[in-house]
């Protein structure tokens, strides 16, 4: 039997609100998933009517994450992953990519959305050699995240921290930066940080659509400048090509040539 673990928390008891659009479900809709409601499809369609490029951003973000994980397993030798803000399961989740290459890889997912929690078992399928676990915790509570992750991961060994499109949900950049710092401070030398987030200053139409979404009553997602995203990696050793628009990060193919979009990310090693 696969080695599985789950740590439910207060969010497990919360009712899933289907009357208000939710970013994780909208993101799932844009990725072609089925774990969403009419209210999410309506919000997603309204967004794409203003900015059709959001679908490209969503899919480019997932492809960036896949390439990051492939590098981490194949080239950096990482076997432990802490994926915070995992969202709803789609194709090429962290454990699937990592365990295809290294079946013994151990993955802890962290989220606090009740619908994500309800789908946790879809994430928990692991290879017999590895582990896939789920922690119910908020990104704004790094101490709980670390305490729960330590039940599955050996945090004295190099670990990859993944923060994919989650830090934009933190109200201020200073708070987001403090969360990254707290989590990385707890990991040893040789660990890695992978971050990608929506970026401001690249595409005015994207910014207009996101600002309108934030004013709709849904949970806001704050775009950051490229300099703000780059600041998350201060003190770390960036893997080439550094912090770039995600299609430009080690593209698998250069035909057609990848184009810059309003989503930036990078991968860096803790010295």
C-alpha positions in Angstrom: 0.0 0.0 0.0 1.2 3.5 -0.7 2.5 5.4 2.4 0.0 8.1 3.0 -0.6 10.7 5.7 -3.1 13.5 6.3 -3.4 16.1 9.1 -6.9 17.6 9.0 -7.5 20.9 10.7 -10.3 23.4 11.3 -10.8 24.0 7.6 -12.0 20.5 7.2 -15.2 21.5 9.1 -15.9 24.6 7.1 -18.7 24.6 4.5 -17.7 25.0 0.9 -19.2 28.3 -0.2 -20.5 27.9 -3.8 -22.1 31.3 -3.9 -18.8 33.2 -4.2 -16.1 32.6 -6.9 -12.9 31.1 -5.5 -9.5 31.6 -7.0 -8.4 28.0 -6.7 -11.5 26.8 -8.4 -11.3 29.4 -11.1 -7.6 28.4 -11.7 -8.7 24.8 -11.9 -11.3 25.9 -14.5 -8.7 27.7 -16.6 -6.5 24.6 -16.5 -9.3 22.5 -17.9 -10.2 20.8 -14.6 -13.7 19.8 -13.4 -13.4 20.8 -9.7 -15.4 24.1 -9.9 -18.9 25.5 -9.8 -21.0 27.6 -12.2 -20.1 30.7 -10.1 -16.4 30.0 -10.8 -17.0 29.4 -14.5 -18.9 32.7 -14.7 -16.1 34.6 -13.0 -13.5 32.8 -15.1 -15.3 33.7 -18.3 -15.8 37.3 -17.2 -12.0 37.5 -16.5 -11.1 36.0 -19.9 -13.5 38.3 -21.7 -11.3 41.2 -20.4 -8.0 39.3 -20.6 -7.9 36.0 -22.6 -4.2 35.6 -21.8 -5.0 34.4 -18.3 -5.4 30.9 -19.6 -1.9 31.1 -21.0 -0.6 32.4 -17.6 -2.3 29.5 -15.8 -0.9 26.8 -18.1 2.5 28.4 -18.3 2.7 28.5 -14.5 2.0 24.8 -14.3 4.6 24.1 -17.0 7.1 26.2 -15.1 6.5 24.2 -11.9 6.9 20.9 -13.8 10.3 22.0 -15.2 11.4 23.2 -11.8 10.6 19.9 -10.2 12.3 18.0 -13.0 15.4 20.0 -12.4 15.3 19.6 -8.7 15.0 15.8 -8.9 17.2 15.1 -11.9 19.9 17.7 -11.5 19.9 18.8 -7.9 19.1 15.4 -6.3 16.3 16.7 -4.1 14.0 14.0 -2.7 11.8 16.1 -0.3 9.2 18.7 -1.3 7.1 21.1 0.7 4.4 22.5 -1.6 2.5 25.4 0.1 -0.7 26.5 -1.5 -1.0 23.5 -3.7 -4.6 24.3 -4.9 -6.9 21.7 -6.5 -5.3 18.7 -8.2 -4.9 18.8 -12.0 -2.3 17.2 -14.2 1.4 17.0 -13.3 1.0 17.7 -9.5 4.3 17.9 -7.6 4.3 14.3 -6.4 3.5 12.9 -9.8 6.4 14.7 -11.5 8.9 14.0 -8.7 7.9 10.3 -8.2 8.0 9.6 -11.9 11.7 10.3 -11.7 12.5 9.3 -8.1 9.8 6.9 -6.7 11.2 7.4 -3.2 10.5 11.2 -3.2 8.5 12.5 -0.2 6.0 15.3 -0.7 4.0 17.4 1.8 1.2 19.5 0.3 -0.2 22.5 2.3 -3.5 24.2 1.8 -6.4 25.4 4.0 -9.2 25.6 1.5 -12.1 23.2 2.4 -12.6 22.1 -1.2 -8.9 21.4 -1.6 -9.1 19.4 1.6 -12.1 17.5 0.4 -10.0 16.5 -2.6 -6.9 15.6 -0.5 -7.2 11.9 -1.2 -6.8 12.6 -4.9 -3.4 14.1 -4.0 -2.4 11.4 -1.6 -1.7 8.6 -4.0 2.0 7.9 -3.7 4.4 5.3 -5.0 5.0 2.5 -2.5 8.6 3.7 -2.1 7.6 7.4 -1.4 5.2 9.4 0.7 2.6 12.0 -0.2 1.0 13.8 2.8 -1.4 16.7 3.2 -1.4 19.5 5.9 -4.3 21.7 6.6 -2.7 25.1 7.3 -2.6 28.7 6.1 0.4 30.2 4.3 0.3 33.0 6.9 1.1 30.4 9.7 4.6 29.2 8.8 5.3 27.8 12.2 2.4 25.4 11.9 3.4 24.5 8.4 6.9 23.6 9.6 5.7 21.6 12.6 3.3 19.6 10.6 5.6 19.0 7.7 8.3 17.7 10.1 6.0 14.7 10.8 6.6 13.5 7.2 9.8 15.2 6.0 13.3 15.2 7.6 13.8 19.0 7.7 17.5 18.5 8.5 18.0 17.3 4.9 17.7 19.4 1.8 14.1 20.2 0.9 12.5 22.1 -1.9 10.0 24.7 -0.8 7.4 25.5 -3.5 5.3 28.6 -3.4 3.4 28.7 -6.7 0.9 31.5 -7.1 0.2 31.7 -3.4 2.1 34.7 -2.1 -0.1 37.0 -4.1 -2.9 36.1 -1.6 -0.8 37.6 1.2 -1.9 41.1 1.8 1.4 42.9 1.7 4.8 42.2 0.2 6.5 42.7 3.5 4.4 40.0 5.1 4.9 37.6 2.2 8.7 38.2 2.4 8.7 37.4 6.1 6.8 34.1 5.5 9.4 33.1 2.9 12.2 34.0 5.2 10.8 32.1 8.1 10.2 28.9 6.0 13.7 29.0 4.4 15.4 29.8 7.7 14.1 26.4 8.9 15.6 24.5 6.0 19.3 23.4 5.8 22.0 24.3 3.3 21.3 22.7 -0.1 17.6 23.3 0.1 15.8 25.1 -2.7 13.1 27.8 -3.1 10.8 27.8 -6.1 8.4 30.8 -6.5 6.2 32.0 -9.3 3.6 34.7 -9.1 1.6 37.1 -11.2 3.7 40.2 -12.0 2.8 43.8 -12.3 4.5 46.1 -14.8 4.4 43.8 -17.8 0.8 43.7 -19.1 -1.6 46.6 -18.3 -4.6 44.6 -19.6 -3.8 41.8 -17.1 -3.5 44.3 -14.3 -6.8 45.8 -15.2 -8.5 42.4 -15.2 -6.9 41.4 -11.9 -7.8 44.7 -10.2 -11.4 44.3 -11.3 -11.4 40.7 -9.9 -10.0 41.9 -6.6 -12.8 44.4 -6.3 -15.5 41.8 -7.0 -15.7 40.5 -3.4 -13.6 37.3 -4.1 -10.4 36.7 -2.1 -7.9 39.1 -3.7 -4.7 38.2 -5.4 -2.1 40.9 -5.4 0.2 41.2 -8.3 3.8 42.0 -7.4 6.5 43.8 -9.3 9.4 41.8 -10.8 11.7 43.4 -8.2 9.4 42.3 -5.4 9.3 38.7 -6.7 13.1 38.8 -7.0 13.5 40.0 -3.4 12.1 36.6 -2.2 15.4 35.1 -3.3 17.7 37.5 -1.5 20.6 35.6 0.1 20.1 32.5 -2.1 21.9 31.3 -5.2 19.6 31.7 -8.2 19.6 28.9 -10.8 20.1 30.3 -14.3 18.4 32.1 -15.9 17.3 33.8 -12.6 13.9 35.4 -12.1 12.2 35.6 -15.5 8.8 35.4 -17.1 7.9 31.8 -16.6 7.9 30.7 -20.2 11.5 31.9 -20.4 12.7 29.7 -17.6 14.6 26.8 -19.2 12.0 26.2 -21.9 11.8 22.7 -23.2 11.5 23.9 -26.8 12.5 27.2 -28.4 10.1 26.7 -31.4 8.1 28.8 -31.3 10.1 31.2 -29.2 8.5 31.7 -25.8 7.1 35.1 -25.1 7.1 37.2 -21.9 3.9 37.2 -19.9 2.8 38.7 -16.6 4.0 35.8 -14.5 7.5 35.7 -13.1 9.4 33.1 -11.2 12.7 31.5 -10.3 14.5 28.8 -8.5 17.3 29.3 -6.0 19.6 27.2 -3.7 20.3 28.0 -0.1 24.1 28.1 0.3 
